[in-house]
Amino acid sequence: MREREGVAINESESVTFGSLDRSCGCRADCRTGGAVNDLVVGERTGLIPVASYARTSEDFRRRDGHGVRHQKRINQRTAHEHGCTVVAEYADNGRSASKAGVDRPGFDRLLVDLVRGRTESGLRIEGVVCVADDRLYRRAEDLYRFLAALTCSPGRIYVDPRGVRDPYSREGLSEAVRSLDAAVTETRVRSRRVSDWHWARAMEGVPHSGPRPFGWQEDRISLHPVEAKLVEQAMVDRMSGKAVRAIARDWCEQGVTGTRGGRPNGQTVTQIITAPRVCGYRANRGQLLLVSETGEPVLGQWKPIATPEQWHAVCATISPGSLFMHRGSGSPSLTGRSRAAPRHLGTGFLRCGAKSPDGPVCHGALCAQRGRSKQSPYVYSCRSCGRCSISGPLADAALERLLLADAHFSTALPEATRQRWQSGEMGLEEKRKTLASVFTHCVVRPGAKGKHSWDYSRVQPAWR
């Protein structure tokens, strides 16, 4: 018996599908123990209870989760064709499995329930059904975690459209490894192909893909009559010494919103006025593109807002590590410093709930700052509008109360996770990942002046 990552694996036990009792859809020894709910599915249908998992890497076009829904339907059909029934569904929409550090709450919850052997409602799980292996894993770490959780109890199965696979046998393990190799190769080839495609388009001066840039029309070539003037004036103000936060506040007071509806802040203003596109230059993956024959910058096909001299002057007022060209995937860091890890539980989860004078809620991010009292050594404050702040210990305690109160049935924590949190075994990074699996964010209502008691209800969660 050995343990890794909290999952016990019996190396000496060999299990075959002969140990499955097909009459009830669970292991032959299941009638000797467990809750009554464990046998409900098997007794009524005579099918093996399995968990369905679905995942898509991107959902940026229609944003309706259609890919995950289609996979769930295929999983239902596959389970029925191979004598199984889906008792629980797990999904991760728009989440990559090939990139390290990407949270997949659905996948993590599936592993927890596999180790436990049952769903949160008490239904036994005897296997997993998925449309393809690469939906579950594209990295060796995830393959190990999945197989360890799946095979921690005897008699489990893995089902895909090609049939039923024995995850305990050598052939089943070899098939999983071959699938991993194919997924890794496909990821590398696709990444290189996409990178080359973007570079070739950029060298031709084609506008950036994605949401339209602030200052241009939907065609990404014609200037927006209002936004372009705002950008031009912001560059003039910045060259004269005005702070980007002050420019952002002016835009907020005028009711200006970004191309995706967000309220401008200092970071977004910096990004807009230091982007090479404002003077007509084309960049790719954090690098300004140059014509190989002449060494001159590649010019885009769109109309510029400012001259190259003005753009250089604006960039000179901002530290090199803040330039838009040097942020994002694959971009070099000019400051030589890595981004510091969050030091507080609520960083990145809290949003401003203050209303602006014209009515809409700010929804700006609350950032941790040093406090002025022993009771609140740090506070979370909105840098966008400055009208909302909350004691740091109060906000973190409110998040913990919401998480452990189990008030929302669909996001109830597994008991093992709850115990590890309460016992103090979890570090800050793991706690933040647990919060991310339950909340998308939390809106903080402004406090009442003169009220010194802590009001936990100010923190309103947005559940996943």
N, C-alpha and C positions, 0 to 999 in steps of 0.2 A: 504493500500500500504506500503510495506517495501522494504528496499534496503540492499543488501549484496554484497560486492565485485563489486559494480558498476552495479548490475543487479537488475532491478525492478521486483517484483513479486506481482501480485494482488491476495490476499488471498480470496477475496470475490467473485471472478468471477469463475463460473463453466462452463467449455466448453466441449461439446460433439462433436462427429464426424458429427452430423447433421449440424453443422455450416460450414462444408467443402462443397464447390461447386465443385463436381466431374467433371462438364462439362469443366472447364478450368484448374483444377489442382491447384487452390489456394483458398484463403478464398473468401467468397461471396462479401466482401466489397473491394476487391483488385482493382476493376475497377474504383473506385472513386478516386484513388490517386496512386502516384508512377510513376516511369519512364516507358516508353514504353517497355523497355527491360524486366521489371518484368513479363510481360504477354506473352513474345514470346514463351517460352516453353509450357505453358498451352494452348495457342491458337492453336499451331501447332500440338500438340500431344494429348491433352486432358488428360495428366497424371500429377500427383502431383510431383512437383520438390523437390527433396531431396538431401542431401549431403551424400557422401560415406566416411566412415572412415575405415582405415586399419592399423594394427600395428603388428609387430613381436618383440619378446623380444631379439632374437639373430639372427645374420646373419654372423657367424664367419667361416662357412665352405665354402660355395660357394660364399658368398659376392656378390651376384647379385640381391638381393631384390626379389627373386622368391616368397617368402611367401607373401609379400605385393601385388605383382601382382596377385597371385591366389585369395587373399581375394577381391581385386577389381573386378575381374571377377564374383565371387560369389555374390558380392553386386549388380552388374549390373543385374544378373539373378534374384535375389530376388526382386529388385525394379520392374522389368518388370512383375513378377508374381503377384504383389500386386498393380498394377495400378499406379506405380510411375516411374519417370525417374531421373537419376542422372545428376545433373547440375554442381556439383563440387566434386572433390576428395581431400581428406586430408589423409596423411599417415605419420607414424613414423616407420622407419625401424631400427631394432636392438636397441630398447629402452624399458626398463622395465617400467611397470606401477605399480609394487608392491613395489618399492624402493622409499623412500622419497628423494626429491632433484634432481630427474632425469628430465631433460628438455625434453618436448615433443612439439616441435614447431608446428607440424601438429595439435595436439589436441588443443593447445592454439589458433591457428588461426581459427579452427572450432568454438570454443566458441565465439570468437570475431564476426565472421560472423553470428552466430545464434542470438546473441544479436542485431546486426545490422539488421538482417532479410534478408540479401541479400549478394551475393558474391561481391568481389571487382569490378567485371565487371558489376554489377547491376542486376544479376539474383536473383529472389526471392527464398528463401529457406523455405520450409514448413515442413521439417522433416529430420530425419537422418536414414540411413541404415547401418547396420554393421553385420558381420557374427556371433558375440556373444557379450554379455555384457562385458565380461572380456577383450575384445580388447579395450574398451573405458575406463573402470575403474577397479581397483583392490584395491583402497583405498577409505575410506569414504569421504575424502576431494574432490577427483575427481568426485565421484558420485554426491555430492551436487553441485559442479560447473557445471557439465553437465546438471543436471535437471533444475537448475536455469536458465541457458542459453537457454535450449530447450523450457521451458514453459514460458519465459518472454513475449511471444505473444500468443494469443489464436489460437486454430485450428491446432497445430503442431502434428506430428505423429512420432512414432519410429518403425522401421521395421527391422525384422531379419528373418532368414529362417523359423521360426515358425509362422510368421504372423505379423499383424499390432497391435501395443500396444498403448493404450491411456495413455500418460505420466501424465495426469491431474487427473486421477481417482485413488481411493484408491487401487484398484487391480493392476493398473499399477505401483504405487509406491511400493506396497508390493512385486511385482515381481522383481523390481530393487534391493530392499534390500535383497531378497533371493539370487539373483545372486551375490551380494557383499559378503554375508556370505559364499557362496560356493567358491568364488574366494579366499577369505582370508584363508579359511581352506585348499584349494588345495595348496596355496602358502606355508603355513607352513609345510604341509606334504611333499611336494616336496623338500623344502629346507632341512628338516631333513634327508630325504632319500638320497639326493645328498651328504650332509655333511658326513653321515655315510659311503657312498660308497667311498668317497675320503679318509676317515680315514682308512678304511679297506685296501685299496690299498697301502696307505702309510706305514702301519704297515708291509706289505709284502715286502717293499723296491722297489715297482714299481716306475719307473721314473715319474716325473711330466707330466701332460697332457698339452696341449696347444703348442705354438710355441717351437721349439727345443731350449734348452739352449745354450748360447754361450760357445763354448769349446767342444761340443759333436756333433757327427754325427746325422743324421736323426733318427737313431734307439734309440737315447738318452742313449746309453750304451757305444758305442765305442768313443774314443777321436778323436776330429778333429785335424789333424796333424799340422795345422797352428794356429788355435785359442787357442788350449790347451797350446801351448808354450807361446803365448801372455799373457794368464792368469797367468801362472806360473811365467813369468818374472815380470808381474805387481805386484804380491804378494811379490816377492823379493824386487822390488824397493820400495814398500810401507813400508815394514819392515825396510828398510834402511833410511826412512824419506822423500821419494819423494811424492809430492802432487798428489792427484788423478786427479786434473785438468791437471797437467803436463803430467801424463800418458795418459789422454784422448787426449791431443794435439798431443802426439807422435803417437797414433793410427790413428788420423785423417791425419797426414802427411804421414803415410804409406798407406793410402787409406782403412783402416779397416772400415767395416760397421757392424751393428748389424744383427741378424738373420732375421729381418724384413726390412732391408735396411736403417735403421737410422744411423746417425753419432753419435759416442760415445761422451759422455760428463762426467763430474765428477760424476754425480748421477748414471749413468748406470755403470760406472767402479766400483763405490762403491758397487752397487748391485751385480755385478758379483763376485768380489773377497771376499765378506763377505757372500755369499750364502753358507749354510751348504753343499750343493751338491759338492762343490769343494774338500772336504775331504771325501766324501762318506756318510755323514750323511743325514738322511731323516727328513724333517720338514713338518708340516701340520698346516695351519692357524696360522702361526707365532710362533709355538711352536716346539721345538726340541723333536722328539718322542723318548721315552725310552722303552726298553724291560722291562715289568713288573716284570719278575722273577729276573733279574740281575741288573736292573737300568742302564744298558749301552745303549748308543745311538743306534737306529735302523740304520742298514747299508743298503744303496741302492744297487741295482743290477748293477749299472754302475761302470765304472772305475774312480777312483778319480784322480784329478790333483795334489793335495797337501796332506800333512799329517795333521792329526788333530792338531798337535802342531803348524804347520805353520798357519793353519786357525785361531786358537785362538790368535796367535801373531798378525795377520793382524787385527782381530776384536778389539784387544786391542788398536790399533792406531786410532780408529774411535769412536766418541761418541756413546753411546748405542742407542740413538734415531735414529741413521742413519743406524743401522743394517738392512739388508734385511729381516731377520727373523721377525722383529718387524714393518714391513710396510705391508699394504694390508688389505683386508677385514677380520674383526674379530680379528685383531692383537692388542696386548696391546701396549700402549704408555709408553716407559720407561723414557721419559723426563718429563712427568707430565704436558706438555704444549700442548694446542690445537693449531692447525694450524691457523695462523693469516689470516684473510680475506683479499683479494686483496684491495689495497688502491688506485689503478689507473684503469682507464677505459680500457686501452689496454692490461693489464696483461693477459697472456694466449692466446691472439689473434694474436700477432705479431710474424712473422717468419723472419729469416735472409735471405736476397736475395743476399748475397755476393757469388761469385764464388771462389771455391778453386783452387789452382794452377793446379790441374789435370783436371779441367773443371766443375764438377757437382756443383750445387747450395747447399749451406750449409743447409738451412731450419731449423737451430737451433732456439730454443725459445729465444726471446728477453726479458730480465728481467729488471725490473725497478731498477735504482740505483740513488743515490743522485747526483745532478748536481753541476756545479761550477759557475753558473750565476743566476741572478734574473730572466732573461728571460726563462731559462730552469732549474728550481729548481730540476727537476728529468729528467733522460734520460733512454731510453730503449737500452740495449746493449746486444750483442750476447756473451754468455759465452762459446760457443763451439769453435768458430774460432776467436772471437775478432776483426773481420774486418768490423763490421757494428754496428752503433749506430744512434739514432735519438732523437731529443728533445722530451721529454715527452708531453708537451703541444701541440707541432706540431702534433705528432702522434694521440693524443686524438681528436684534432680538425679535423684532416683528417678523422678519423673514423666517427665522427659526421656528417661531410659534405657528406660522402658516404652514410650514413644511411638516411639522410633527403633529399638528392638530388633527390631521387626517380628515379635514372637513370636506374635501373634494374626492368623491368616491373613485373617479376615473384616474386620479393621480396619486393614489395611496402608495406610500413607500413600502417596499418589502420589509418584513420584520427584521431581517438580518442587517439591512442598511440602517434602519431606525436604531437598533441597539448599538451599532458601531458609532453612529453619530452621538448618541447620548452618553456613551462610555468614554468619549474623548479620544477614540482611536483614529478618527479621521483628521487628516491635515486640511489646511485651508483650500488647497487645490482640489482635493477630492470633494470637499463640501460644496465648492462652487460648481463642480460637474454635476453633483446631485441636484442642486438648485436648478441648473440648466435643463435637467431632464424633466422637471416639474413645471417651472415657470418660463414663459417667454420674456416677461419683464414685470415690473410692479410700478404702478403709478402712485406718487406721493402727493397727497393733498397739502396745500399750505397750512401751516399752523395758525392758531388764533393768538393774537398779540396779548401778552399779559397772562397767558395760561402756562403754568409751570409744570403741571402734571403730564406724564408721558401718555400719549394717546396712540395705542398700537393700531387703531382702526384707520389711521392716516395712510397706511400702506395697503393699497388695493392690488391684489394679484391678478395677473392675466395667465390663466392656466393653459397648459398645452392640451 
